[in-house]
Structure formats: C-alpha cells, structure tokens
Amino acid sequence: MCEDLWCLISNALHKRPAHVAWICRLLEGKCRQYSYQQVYDYAVAFASHLRERQVAQGDVIGILAVNGPEWGIAASAVWKLGGVVAPLHTGFSDDELVNALNAINPKLVLVHGVDRLVTHGMGILLDDNPERIARESKLQAKISGAQEAIRSYTSGSSGHPKMVRLSHSNIISNVTTACQCADITDHERFLSLLPLSHMMEVTGGFLLPLYSGSTIVLPRVLASKEILDAMGDERVTAMIGVPRLYRNIMQGLEKRFRQAGPLMVWYRALLKKCPPWLRRRINWPIRRKLGGRVNAWISGGSRLDPEIAQYFRDLGLPLRQGYGLTETSPVMCIQDNFEPVLDSVGRPLAGVKVKIADRDASGSGELLVKGPNVMMGYVDPEQTREALRDGWFRTGDLARLDEAGNVILTGRCKRLIVTEAGKNVYPEELETLLERIPGVKEAGVLEVEMRPAVVMALDDEDATPEAARAILKEFNARASSHNHVIRFALVDELPRTPVGKVAFNRLPEIFADRENND
C-alpha cells in the first residue's frame, strides 16, 4: 500500500506503460496523446528541473494552469520531491489571485498559459511540449502519509476564504475507496471538465483515472457542442460534473426532441409509460451519440435535482450524485449504482463515519463526519478548532439519515431561514422546485425580512416581471404557506465562484439593487 501520492502515481504508470494517459483534443481538429510511460518520464525529468531550482521537501508550490497533462506532470514532480501542491484557479481576478498567494505563501508558482506572474519573475512557465523538460533524475524524497500533500484555497459559496491542508493519506484513502464505490474499471475514459483547482477534479478527474489505469480526455473547449462531440468521438465512459452541466445536457436533448416535431414529442410521452428496461433498450441510439458505453456519470458540487437523475437513468445513463467538501479530500458519499435513493447523496464511503448533531423534529441537523479522508486542518489554527471537535468535522450542511444509512441533505446551516412563526425554510429545496418550472433557468433563494425571496434567471423569451410573477404564482400554489415566495429580482445569470458554484453571499446585494417593485 502506497503512503504517498508519488508512489501511487508511479506504480500506476509502471503497470501499463504503453496505455494512453491523456487524449488532448486540439483546436485544429487533431488530437495529442500521452502514454503512461511518457507521463512518468516527464514527471521525473521535471522533478530534476525543480530540484535545480532548490525545491525541497515541505515547500509549497503553486500551480496556475489549465487542465491538461502539464498540470498532472507538474503536480507529480512536486510530490516526488516531497513538496506541497497548491492549485490556483486560472479564472481568479487579480485581487483574488493576490489574496490566494498571500494565504498560500508559495516558494514558487508554476504557470501555464498565463503571463500575469511570469512578468513579475514569480513563475516557471510550463512548456506545452514536455519533451523539452530537463534531464531524468533518480532523486526521491522519503515521504510519510501524514505529511501535507495539497494546500487548497477555498472560498466556497459563502465568500469566507479558508486554506485547507490535506495529507497524502487523506487523498490516497479517498482515491482508493471512491474507485471501489463508483465501480471504476481499468477501461474507463474520463472526460475532464472541472478545473484542477477544484479538489473534486484533482481526486476524481486526475488521480483516480491514473490509479485505475484509465484514460483522461481533454475537450478542446468547455462548450456544450464540443463536450457532446468529445463524448461520442472518444467513447467517453465517465465524467464528473456539476448539476448545471447535466441540466444543460438534458435541456439540449429535449430541445432536439421538440425540434423533431410533434410525433417525437408524442413518442417521448408514450415512452415514459414503458418499463425501465424497455426505455433503456429503445433509447440506445441516444446513448450511442454520448459515447455508447457510459459507466459512471457523477454529479457533485451542489444539489442534483432527483428528476434530472431519473431522466438520465431512464435513458440508460447511470447518473449518480456524490457529495463531499474540500475538507474531506473531497468525497464523503456516493449513491449506489444499482438501487440509488435519488433524493439522497448515498451512503458514506468505506471507513467514513457520519452522524447528525442537534436534530430538529424532522430528524435534520448538522452533518458531522470522521474518517481517513478528513483534512489535517486549516492553515489558521482558530478555524481548525472551530471545525474539528474530537476528530469530527462539522460540515456546515444540514442533513438527515434514512433507515438504510443514506444521507439526505436538506440545506446549509448558514442558509437556513427561520420565519417569524418559527418555521424552517430550506432554500435548496425551494430552488429545486423553482427550477423545475418551465422558463426558469436558475434560482437563488435568500432571506429578506425573515421570509424567503428569490433571485432568478429566466429563459430569454420569458425574462419579464410578468412572467416571473406567473412563475411564483404557480410555485406558491404548490408550496406550504411558510415557503411562499413573493419578492423577487431578475438577473441574466446567478453570480458564481471561480469553480462554478453559485456565490450565495452575493445574493443580498444583488437583490437589494435589482428587486422588482413595480
């Protein structure tokens, strides 16, 4: 059993040296491939290059780069020397980047395709052609599993930055157990979509594919058409995405069905009445266009509407909800592949324990977690003391457990709305219901004067105050009185963090500025 990430990576690379590690789809229509042996050789060579730059065990090295083999090679080289990788998002504004660098305090920043740091002499520019990287070296630091491997800057959706410290053991335990729970084989082709500054992509979209002996597919651009083309052309079997991605794919498919004419609409309605096994067989042509042999579509980052999951399962596409946080390396739970409870995030991974603190009458309370994947702590000792109590990490998420041990999320502690009558309102549940109404692209619920209000983005043809009122009238007719939403603001899209999560901390300011009062 490997204790450190370089051991995990190098062992995997040695097992299948000729196997393709990366397929990079280039803008000119070509593809560039890297074998496992090439990735190993380049990582060892780059480690030698870093050593010449005086990088040593324990040094924090920032990586500011887009997804690709260069990122993986750089991270592997840092871990080979016993260094700490600090992923940085290429979408950071200058102020966000400065704040992150001040918090991380890296010895060096490795940069690919971004010139902001190179001009100030702070970075080594990663080469698009790893063959130019310096000579091979046999240098190897002695690393224990308890040592820090990643320092991840996370602001989340609350806007309060934290610097998470994860050990080699934290991440290795997550990779190995997630591989088993997600039923990953050595024949997978993973589509890389989330930025590698996001722990979900580091663990699930980089380390897990290499550990399992799979191939990583890098799309040319993150556009819907290219994503669908990449799925079909490269026969993608697995990917990790946020719920918004799967909603967009679903809406795109439904749009094509409607454009096919009323007969197709009638046919689709009739198909819904067929048993699941028959629907899956009839829908084979759709699956073929999406790669033909999908094994694992995983949704994470925020709540997935169960109706979206059911939609894809009816097509024979096993979309599953996962759950976790940066502080848990990041995966905590994942739905069962064969009998998932779709309104849950599944059961905890092997070795991970959960419990509910401060339960209310419905059984909901704050979710606590303990296990080998739980972080070493934050860089700030005070933040660590607040979050970790007797080995239990306070997630800040509200949840309850069903009889089978599935975790059912009900909201965030900090987003819970308590009305004047003492009723609990869970914004996430309201958002899911609102987004099911035709015309609503996305919704963000917030508290205004102890009542729920909403910031909404509507389809272009429906983006009027009158349409919004009609939508809320329809919603309120179905909702309990304490969940009624009257006040609203319209926007083109909800604000987002650099990794694509809704920035809920910005909703009050937007609502105050754009509330519709006419």
N, C-alpha and C positions, 0 to 999 in steps of 0.2 A: 504494500500500500504506500503510495507516494505521500510524503509530508509537505511538499512544496509544489507550486504551480509549474516551475520549470521541469521538474521530474514528471508531472502529469502530462505536460505538452510533449516533451522529448520522447517519452515512452510511446505515446500515441503516434508520433511522427515516424518512429523507427519501425512500428509494426506493419505499416503499409506505405513504404517509401515511394512507390510509383503511383499511388492513388492521388486523385485530384483534390487538393485542399480548397482552392478558390477558383471560381469562374467569374471573371470580371467582364461584364458586357460594356463594350466601348461605344462611344457616340457615333463613330463611323460605321457601325454595324458589325464590327468584328468582336471577337472575344479573346481575352488573355487568360491563360491558365497557369496555376502554380501547383506543383506536386508537393506532397508531404516532405519529400527529401529536400526540395528547393527551400521550403519554408524553414526547415531545420538549419540548413547551411547558411541561409541569410541571417537567421537569428543569432547563430553562433558568431558569424562574422561581425554583425553589428554590435554584439556584446563586446568584442575586442575593440571596436571603434570607441564605444562608450568608456571602456576601461582606460583608453588613452586620454580621455577627457577627465580622468580622475573620478569617475563614478564608482562608488563603493557601496558595500552592504549598508542598508539603512537609509541611503539617500533617497529623497523624494524627487521623482522625475515626472514632470507634467507632459501629457501628450495632447496636443491640439491638432487633430487631424480628422479627416472624413473617414467613413468606413472603408475598409479595404485591407489587403494583405500587409501594407506598410504599417498600419496600426498594430496588427497582430504580431508582426515581426519585431516592432519596437518594444511592445509590452513584454514579449517573451525574452528579449535581450536584457531588459531591466530586471526581470525576475531571475534570470540566470546569474546576475551579479549580486542578487540579494537585495535589490532596490525596491522601492515602493512606487507603484504606478498611480498617478493622479490624473484621471481622464478629465479633459476640458471640452466643453461644447463649442463647436465652431459657430453656432448661432448666437453666442453671447454678444451683447453690446460691449462697447469699450469699457463702460463703467462696471458691468457685470464681470468682465474678464479681469479687470484690476482687482475687484473685490475678491474674486476666487483666488487669484495669485497671492494676494496678501494673506488669505486664510491658509492656503496650502504651503506657501513659502518653499517653493521647489528649488533644488540646486540647479536644475536645468529644465528647459522646456523644448520638447521635440515637436517640430512644426511641419505640416504637410499642406501645401496649397494655401497657406495663409501668411501674409507678409507683415502683419502688424507687429509681431515680436522680433522677427528677423532683423528689421530695420533698427531695432534698439540693441542688437547684439545679444539677445537672450536665448536664442534657439539654434538648434541644428536642423537644417531643412532636410526632411526625409525625402529620399530620391524615389521618383516613380519607377525607376529601374533598379531593383535591389541588387542586381549583379555588380553594380558599381560600389557596393558597400565593401569595407576593408577586409583584410585577410582573416582567415579562420583562426579561432583561438580555442584552447582547451581549458581556459580559466573557468572555474566553478566554485561559487561561494557555498559554504556549508550553511544550510538554511533549516530552521525548525518550523514545524507547522504553526507554532504560536506567534511567529513573527508577523509583522504587518506586511500585507501584500498590496492593498489598494487603499488609497485615501480619496474618498468620493465626496465632492462638494454637492450638497443637495439643498435646494431651497424649497422643493415641493410646491404645493399649491397654496400654502399659507404665506409664503414670502419671507419666512424666517430662516436664514441660511444656517446650515449645520455641516460640520466636517466629520464624516463617518470613517472610522478606522476598521478595516476588515482584515482578518488574518488569512494566511494560506489555508489553514484548516477549515475556517469558516466557508471559504469558497469551494474547496475541494469536496466537503461534505454535501454542499448544495448541488454541485455538478453531478456527482455520482448518484445521489438519491433521486434527483429530478430526472435523470436519464432513465432510471428504472420506472418511476411512477408515470412518466409520459410515454412509456413504451417505445423509446427511441432505438432504432436498429442501426447497423453499420452501412446501410444503403440509402440513408436519407440525403435529400438535397434541401438545405436550409436557405430560404430567401432572407437576406439581411436587410431589414427595413428601419429598425430603431437605431438612433445614434449610439456609437460605442462609448459615449459619455454617460450612458444610461446603464445601470448595473444589470438590468434585465437582458440587455443585448450582450454585455460582457460575458455573463454566465450562460445565458440560453442561446445566444446567437454566434458566439465565438468559441468559448471553452468547451461547451457541451458538444457541438458538432465535431471538433477535433478529437475530443476524448472518445466519442463513439465511432470514429473512423468515417465520418460523413463528409460531404462537400458543401461549401458555402457559396451561394450565388449572389453576386452583387449587381443590382439593376443599374441601368445607365443613369436614370434619374428617378426621383420619387414621384412619378406621375401615374395616375390610375391606369392609363393605357399601357405604359411600359411595365408596370407591375403585373398586369394580366398577361402581357406578351411574354414576360420572363417566366411566369408560371408555366405557360404552355410550352415555350421553346426549350426550356431547360428541365422540364418534367419535375418541377419543384414538389417535394413531398411534405415539407414542414416549414412553418414560419411563425414568428411571434409578432403580434401587432397590437395596437390599442383598439378599443371598441369602435372608434371613429372610422378606422380602416375597414372593418368588417361591415359597418353600416353603409359605407360608401360602395363597397362591392355589391352588397345586397340591393341597394337602390339602383346601381348601374344595371344589374341583371334585370330588375323589374322594369326599368325604363326600356330595355331592349325587348322585353316580352310585350309591353304595351305598343311599341312601335311596330311589332309584327302583326298587329291588327286584332279585331275583336274575337276572332276564332281562337287565337293564342290565349287571350285573357280568359275565355270560357274554358279552354282546355286546362289552364293552370288551376282554375277554381275547381274543376272536376277532379283534378289530380290530388287535391288536398283531402278528398274523401277516400282515397285509396289507402290500403295498409302501408306502413313504412317501408317494408321490404320491396313492395311493388313500385313505390315512388322512387326509391333509390335505383332500381333497375331501369326504369323509364328515363330517369334523369342522367343516365350515363353520358350522353353527348355533352352535357354542360360540364361534368367533371373532367371529361377529356380535354376540353379547352382550358381548364385550370390545372393541367398537369397530368390528369388521369389516374394518379395513384397517391392521393393525399393521405398521409398517415397522421399528422399532428399539426393542426392549426391551434395556436394558443393565443388567447386574449388576456392582456394584463394592463396595468397602469391605472385603470378605473373600472367602474361597474359596467358589466356587459348585460344588456337587456336580454332576458331569457328568450324572448321571441326571436331575436336575431340568431341566437344559438340554435333554436329549434328549426328555424328557416334553413340553415345550412345542413343540419343533421338530416332534414327531410330530403336534401339533395344528395345525401350520402357523403357529406363533407364533415368529418368529426371535429367541429369547433368546440374547444374546451376553455373554460375560464380558469385562469391561475390567479394567485394572489400572493403578494409579498411587498416588502419595502426594502429600500437600500440597506437598512439596518439589519436585514435578515438574509443578505447575500445573493439574491433578494427573495427567492421563492420560499413560501411557507406552506401553501396549499395548492392542490390542483384537483379538478373534477375527475371522476372515474370515466374511463373512455367508453365503457360499455353500458353502464347504467348511471349516468350523471344526474344529480339533482340540480336542475338548471337554474334555480333561484339561489343556489349556494355557490361558494368558490371551492367546494370539495373538501376533502379531509386533509389533515396535515401530512407532510412528508414523513417518511420513516425516521424515527429518532427525534421528531419535533413534537413538543407538548404545547397545548393551548388550554387556557381557562378563561372564564368570564368573571370580571370583577364588578362589584356594585350593580348587581342586576336590578332592573325595574320589574314592574308587574308582568311584563310580556316576556321576561327572561333575557332581555337585552342589556348589555353592559359593555364596559371597555374590554377589548380583547388583549390578553396577555400571552406572550409566547416565550418558550425556553427551548434551547436546543443547540447543537453544534454549529448551526448557521448564524446564531445571534452574534452581532458585532462585538469587537473588543471594547468599543465605547466611542464617544466623540472626542475630538481634539480638546474641546472645552470640558474640563472635569465637572463643572457645575451642571452642564447639560446631561452628562453621563449619569450623575447622581439622581437627577430628576427622572430619567428614562429607565434605568435599570435598578430594580429592587430585588435583592436575594436571587439574582440570576434571571429574573423575569423581566422581559422587555415590554414596556407599556406602548402599544402600537398607536394609541390615539384613535383607533377605529372602534365603532360600536358594532356589536355582533351578538348572535345567539347560536346555540348548538342544537341540531336536531338529534333524534334518537340514535341515528347511525354515526354521529360524530362529525357530520358535515357542518362547516362554518357558514353561517348566513349573515352577511354584512348588512347592517341597517343604516350606517352613516358614519360621519366623523364626529367625534366628541365636540370639537370646536365649532362645527356647523349646526349642531342640534338647535332647533328653535323651540322654545317653551312659550306658549301663548299666555295671555292674561288669565285664562281659565285653567292653567296648569297642564294643558295638553302638549304632548311631544309631537313635533313635526320633523320628519326626516327629509331634508332637501333632496337627497339622492333618489328616494322613492318617487317624489313628485317629478323630478327631472326625467326619470324613465318613462313615466306615464305621459308627460307632456310631449316627449319626443316620438311617441307612438302616433300622435295625431297628425294626419296628413297636412303638409305645409310647414311643419316645424323642423328646421334643420338641427338646432341645438338649443338647450335651455339651461340657464344657471339660476338656481333658486337661492335667495338670501333673506335675511331677517330685516324687516323695516317696521319699527314700532311694534315689536312683538307679534308680527304677523308675517307669513310668507309672501314675498314678492318675487318677480322673475325678470331676468334679462334674457331676451330671446332673439335668435336669428331665424328668420323665416325664408322660405323659398322666394326667389326674386319676384315672381308674379303675385305673391301673397304678402309682400312686405309693406303692409299699410296698418295704421292703428285700428281700422275697422276689422281687418282680418284677424288681428291679434285679439281683439275683444271677442270675436266669434269663437276663436280657439279656446279662450279662457272660459267662455260660457259653456262650451262643450265639456271642458275638463271639470269645471265645478259641478256640473250636473251628475258626474260620476263619483266625485270625491266627497269624503266626510267634511262636515262643516268647518272643522278646525284646519283642514288642508286647503280651503278655498283660497284662490289667488285672484286678487282684484287689480293690484297695481303692477305696472309693467314698464319696461323700457325696451326699445328695439335697437338692434345693432346688426352690422353686416356679418360679424362673427364674434364669438366669445374670445376674451383675451387668453393667451396661453403662455406657459413657461417655455423655455428653450427646448425641452424634451417633449412638448406637445400636450401636457396636461393643462386643463382649464385652471387659470390663475384666479381662484375664487377670492383671494384677498383684494383683487382689483374691482370686484363687482359693486361694492358700495359706492365707490367714486363714480363709476360709470352710470349707475342707477341715479345718483343724485344729479348728474349732469344731463341725463337723457330721458328721465321719466316722462311718459306721455300723460299730460294733464288736460288735453283738450277733449 
